Amino acid sequence: MDELLVVAGSFVVFQLMFVLASPLLTALFCQGYGNVVPAKHTEWNSRLVSTVHALIVGTFCLYILWFDDAVNKDPVWGEPRLVKLNVAITCGYLVYDLLLLARYWKTMGDGFFVCHHIAALYAYGFVLSRGVLPYFANFRLLSELSTPFVNQRWFFEALSVPRSDRRVVLNGIAMSVVFFAVRIAVIPTYYWRVISTLGTPAFERLGPGPQVAWILSSVSLDVLNAIWMYRIARGCYRVVTGSGRKAKSLIPITDTNNHAD
């Protein structure tokens, strides 16, 4: 029940941020916002909420990874209290984002994100209901650390900042490096822990439901991450070399919108 209350509270808070806080704060503190075409205001607010969610969840993830010994020593059945809190916040955000995509499907809809969110919710449901796999759930959420850079790229585009601008170039490099570090480079470590867990008594206690959800969601999310990494790398290369200044970027802005692993 406590976790469901956190999910509901997270959903309400992010919805209020989208409807009230983001438009107000952006108008006050971003001088160029008035020049952004109205058609992009919805996605602007959505991405600002996404950035706030990523910073909250990412900070929790790093704390758990560095200081939560119970979770790190027992990746399947370790004390899941902090992980469940973080996952509940993310689930509330994912529900909010799914409803947002459905409402503004013509301008923001993307099948990749629907698949991504549903796979994540399915897997995180077992974490919330049974408290299982806390280490792996936390490890997946580390990917949120790349989201602020992805969103900042879109903000620069919406504000018509030239791609040759130093801020855009630096953000593009940082986005590629961080995205690779938290989503691709960690894959060997993640699956080494997965393989070392298979067949153990702790794994057998999970039962077929959590086992299937864990493995299938992990593989599905990493396939999406590989696709996004490929597109980001190509776009970063074009920005750094200047080959994309006269042509549209090869990464559609919506390809890396608001995702959470």
Disulfide bonds with the S-S distance in Angstrom:
none
